[in-house]
Amino acid sequence: MTSVTGALSRRTMLARPAAAALAALLTACGPAAGAPQTPGQAAKAGPKKTLAFSTYVFQKFEDAMREVLRTFEQDNPDVEVQAEYATGNYYEKIQSQIAANTTPDVGIASFSWTVSLAKGGALLALDDVAARDKYALSQFLPAGLAQYRWRTGDFSSGGQGGKQYGLPSDAQPFVFFYNRSAFDKAGQAYPTDNWTWNDLLAAAKRLTRADEDKWGVAAPAAGPLHQGNFVFAAGGSYIAPDFKKSGLDRPETIEAYKWAYDLIYTHRVAPVPASGAPHPFTSGRCAMYIYGIWYIADLVKGNPDFAWDVAMQPKHPTTGKRTTSAESDGWWIYKAGKDPDTSWRLLKWLAGEKGQQKFSELEYVIPPSRPNVAKEWYAKKPPEHRSKALDQVVQDSRAPANTYFEAGTVNRAINPIFARAYNNGEDIGPILREATQAMNAELDRAWSSFR
């Protein structure tokens, strides 16, 4: 763990400018006059259709994306995809393209941008073309699909009756990793499906040897907690149901944040987060680690010198819940694009069975948001019990809590406050009160902009 906020995705999610500025751009600069607004309006362009596609890049994702698009072109020989692999601030560039009516046809999507882009009129609603083609949206995990559905006037995505502005590609839950070698050495039984937070703590105490820099667990960072991990299970909420006030002052929410804090500073079974420290799990420093599922592929490729496995997250000792957030990156069509019909062909292929199988084969954009395809990825080994993570996400997952308008701005305001607790050891109680006030002030500003 390198910071209090923690990585929310293995993607390099480039800086997210304020949605208020974006909304102003979108309002001032709609699609060019005469641009096709719905599939079916685009004129035939010749023997070979061309589509502009853009994405940000991370690790070797560009290589994987090129292979996926080649496969699409083989299946659709009348289409050529002209792809741009953007570096720098991807969504800042998208803002400029929207303002100039020079957007790509299809682009990679981020759940945190759905409200801003849909509200501003930059995205094409997919409901009519999906109905026309009898494309079953029910093929996707509900939590993933909700992140690209927006109902006019809503402050957050996911509202029933809203329009679908994109399709999810992956559904990334947080997973409970454990070092089997460390458990064996300590004579500690492996985690079971019935483990609670209390069982995790008891095992962490037996596995900790602080004088050797060996720890029972890496404490969950503030970032995953903001998304709802452990908070949902405790019955709490990061934000109020009406999105007008913080949920950080609710007793159930406080319990989750304090539980993570206590692992470090009260029970002393987790290391203090420190920038530049060796990786908590890959290095063998921590015997247990709760992190995003994308880390499975990294571990497989890294081949650490110890045996490891995954288990279902421990349940809350009172509620019996182990709810995980399941964030979904995906794909959407820009409304100013020149060929909506062909764009829809690409979009439904990328999010469809063949596209998802190709991504799984390449170990990128994983695991799929389509359970029928995801089963194949979850059936792979190592680790031995990879399918436990699928059980968890199917049984009890929710969309991340930070899908509302200006969520990125709110997080940037409160994360330095949380760093003083998790990184520096300040009392978590006053920190939560201060963070609540800061979050409420940011929400007031966001609502003023939204209206």
N, C-alpha and C positions, 0 to 999 in steps of 0.2 A: 504494500500500500504506500503510495507516494504522497497522498494529500488527503485532506479531510473530505473533499467533495467526491473523490473517486471517479474513475471513468464510467460513464453511463453507456458507452457502446465502444466496441473495438474500432469503430470508424473514427477518423479524425473529424469530429463535428466542428467545422470551422465557425468562427465567431458569428453569433446571431445578433444582428443589429436590431434596434428597437422596432417593434412592430408598428408603433405609432407613425414613425417616419415612412415605413413601408406602406401603410394604409393611405397616407397622403399621396404618395407616388401613384398608387394604384387608382385612387379616385381621380387624380388629374390626368392620368394617361391610360385610358382604356384601349381595347383592341382597335386596330386601324379600321377605318371605314371600309366596309365591303369584305373584311376578313371573315372566313367561314366560322360560324358560331357553333354549329352542331354537325356531327357526322352526316354525310350525305350531300353536303353543300359544296364540297371541294370538286373542282373540275379535273378531268383526267389530264395528266401532265406528260404523257408519252409512254413509250414502251417500258421504261423502268422508273418506278416511283422512288423518290429520295426522301429520307427522313433525317432531321437533325435531332440528335440525342446528346444529352450532357449529363455528367456525373462528377462529383468530387472523387478523389482517389485516396486510398490508404493501403499501406503495405504493398502487396502485389495484386491488388484488386483490379488494376487496369488490365493486366494480362488475362485475368479470369473473365472480365467483362468483354474483352475483345473476342475471346473464345465463344462466349455465350452468343454474342451478336453474329458471329460467323455461322453458328448453328441455326439461328433464326433465318439468316439470309439463304441458307441451304434449303430450309423448309419453305421459304417465300422467295423464290428466284426473281420475282418481279420487283423486289424491294432492295434498295441499297441504303444502309444506315451510315450516316456520316456522324461519327461520334467525336465529342470533345471531352477530354479528361482534364478537368480544371484543377489548378492548384491555387493557393492563396485562399482568400475569403470567398467561398463558393456562393453563399447566399447574398452577399453584397453584390456580386456580379449578376446574379439573377434579378435583383432589384433593378439594376441599371437596364437589363434587357427588357424587363417588363415596361419600364418607363419609355423605352425607345421602340416598343413593339417588335423586338428582335429576339424573342424567346425561341428556344428550341421547340420541336414538336412534342417530344417526350423527355422527361427528366427523372432523375432519382428523387425520391420524396422523403421528407422528414416529418414525423408526426407532430413535432413541435411547431411546424410552420403551417399546418392545415388551416387553422382559423384565420390567420393573417392573410394568406393567399386566397382562400375561398371568399372571405369577406370582401376583399378588394376586387374580386371578379377576374382573377388571373387564371383560374383553373376551370377546366371543362368538367361539368357534371356527367357522370357515367351511367346514370340510372336508365335513361332511354335506350342507349345502345346495348346495355346488358340485358334489358327486357326484350329488345328486338332479336338479339342473338340467343335468347334463352340461356344466358350465361349465369350460372347459379352462384350467387354471392355467398350462399350457405356453405360453400366448399371451404371457406376460410374459418380460422378460429375467430369467434365473435370479438374477443378483445383486440385482435389485430385489425379487423375490419372497422371497428368503431373509431380508430384513430384517424381515419380518412373520411369520416362521415360528419357533416356539419349542417345544422339547422339554422336558417337565417335568424339572426338576433341572439343566438347563444354565445356565451363568453368562452365556451370550451367545445371541443369536438365530442362526438359520440351520441348526440341527442337522437332519440327515436323519432323517425319521420323526417330526418334530415336527408340531404342528398349525398351521394357517394362521389368524392372528389379524387380518389386514388384507390389503388389496390395494394394491400400489404404484401411484402415479399417474405420477410422472416417474422418470427415471433420469439423474441429473446427473453427468456425468464432468467432469474438469478438462481444459481445452483449451489448445492452444498458439496464442496470438495473435501476429501480427507486423505491423509497420508497413511496408507495401510502399514507401511514399514514402521512409522513412529508409533502407531497403535499397537502393533505386535511387540515392539521393544518394551513398551510400558505395560503390557499385559491388559490393555484396555479393549473391551469388546467393541466391535464395529457399530456404527449408528444403525438404528432400525427405523422402520416406518412409524413407530410409536414414540420416538424420542421427542422430548419437549425442550424448551429453552433451559429448563433446569438440568436436564440430562447433559446438554451440551456444556453447561458450566461445570458440572461435576467432572466430566471427562477432561475438560480444559485444565482444571486444577491438577489432575493426575499427569497430564502431558507436559506441563510447564516446568522448565528448568531455566529460570531467568538468568542465572549466573553463566549459563552456556549460550545465551541468546537463542534459546529454544522455547517456543511459546505454544500454548494450547490452541489458540485461534487468532485470526486477524479480525479485529472488530469491524462490523459493517460501517462503512463510511457514510457521511451525511448525504451524498448524492443518491445512493440506493434507498436510503430512508425517505428522502424527498419524493422519490418515485412511488413510495407506498410499501416497500418491502419491510416486514416486521410491523410497520404501522397498521396496515390493513389487517394483519393477523391479530393484533391487539384490540381491534375494533375502533382504532383511531382514524384520523384523516389529516392529511397535510394541509388541506384547504377546506373551508366550509362548503356545504353542498351548493350554495348560491354563488360561490366564488367571490364573495365580497369581503370576506374576512379570513384571516389565517386560522388554521386548525392546530397550530403548534402549542396552543395553551389548553387543549383538551387533555384531561387526565390520561386517557388511553394513548394519545399521541406522545405525551410526555414519558409514559412508561417505556415505549419503544426506544426513544432517543436516549433515555437514561440507561436502559439495559445495555446498549452499545457502549456508552461512556463508561459504565461501571466495569465492563470487561477489561478496560485499560487501567483505570485509576482506582477502583475500589477492590476488585478481585485480583488485579494484576496478573491476568492470564493472557493478555494481548499486548504486543509492543506498541509504544507510542508512534503514531504515524510520523514519518520523517522523509523529506525529500532526499533522494539519492541513496536511500537504504536498499539493501538487496531485496529482491522480490520476496514477499512474505511466504508464498507457497512454493514457487519453483526452486527457490534456494534451500528449501527444507527448514526455514526458520519457524514456520507456523504449521501445526498439524491439521488444522481445519481452516477453511477459507470459503466465504460465501461471495460469489462473483458471477458475472454474466456467463451465459452458456457458450459464447464464442470462445471462451478460454479453453474449452475442451480441445478445439483444433490446435490451439497454440501449444498445449501440453503434449498432444500427440506428436506434433512436429518437433518439439523441444526434447522429448524423450528424457525426462529427469531420471536421476539415478536412485529412485525409490519407487515402490509400488504405490499406486493411488487409485481411487475410485470416487464415485459420486453416490449420494443418497438423497432422499427427499428431505427438504428443509425441516428442521425441528418445529413442532407445533407450539403454539402459545399454550402455556399450562392451564389456562382457564377457558379460553374460547375454543380450543381444539383446532384452530385454523392455522394454515401455513401458506397463506395467500402470497403469491408472487406477482410482481408486475411483469408484463410481457410486452416490451417495446417492439414496435414494428416499423422498420424502414420500408420503403416501397417505391411505387412508380406512379406518376400522374401525367396528364396531358395538359399542355398550356393552351389556353383559349385562343391565343393569337397565332397558334400554329397553322401551317398552310394546308395540312391534309389530315383532318380529324379521323376519317375512316381508316386510313393506313396506320395512323398513330394508335388507334384502338386495336388493330391487329397486333402491333408490337407489344402494347401494354398487356393485353390478355395472354399473349404468349409468354412474356417475362414472368408474369404472376401465375401462369398456368402450370399444368403438370410437367410438361417437357422442360420448360424453362427452369422450374424449381428443381427438377431432377439433375439438370446440368449444373446448376449452382451447387447443389449438394455434393456432386461428384468432385467439383473443384474446391470444396471446403470454403466457399464464400457465400455471403448472404444466407447464413444458416442460423438455426434450422428453419425450414419452410413454415409458412403460416397455414399450409394445407395439411391437416393431420394425416391424410392418406399418403402423402409424399414424405412427411416428416417421420413416419414410422420407419422408413428405410434408413434414414440418417441415424435415428435413435437406436436402430438395431445393430449399428456398427460397433466394433470393439477395437481398441480399448476406449473407455474403461469397461469393466465387466458389467456394471449395472447402469449404463448410459440411459436405458429406457426409463429409469426412475424419474428422470427429469421430465420426460413426456407425460408420465402419469401425473406429475405435479401440475404441469401447465394446463393439461386438459381438465383435471379435477377442480383446480382452484387458482385461476389467474384472472387478473384484471388489467385494463389499460393503465399505463402510468398515470400518476396523479398530476403530473406537470404537463398536461396537454392544453392548458387554457391560454388565453391571449396574454402575451408578454410574460410567459412563465420564465423565459431565459433572463429577462431583466430582473425579475423578483429573485431568482436564484443568485444572480451576481451580487445583489444587495445583501443577502443574508449569509452567503457562504463564508465571507471573512469573519463574521460573528461566530459561526460554528467552529471555525478553525481555532479560535481562542480557547474553546473547550476541548475539542478532540486532540489538537496538536499541542496545546500549551497547558492543559489541565485546569483551566478556570472552571468554577462550579457550573454544572450544566443547568441548574435551576434558573439563576439570573440570566444566563445566556439565552435560554428559551424565551424568557420574558422579553428580552431586548430584541431577539429575532422576530417575535410576534409583532412588536410595535413597528419594526422596520418593514416587515412584510405587509402589514396593514396600510402603511403609508404608500408603498409601491402599488398595492392593489387599487387604492383610491386614484392614483395617477393613471393607472392602466384603464380603469373604468371611464375616467374623463376622456381619455383618448378614444376608447372604443365607441363611446356615444357620438 
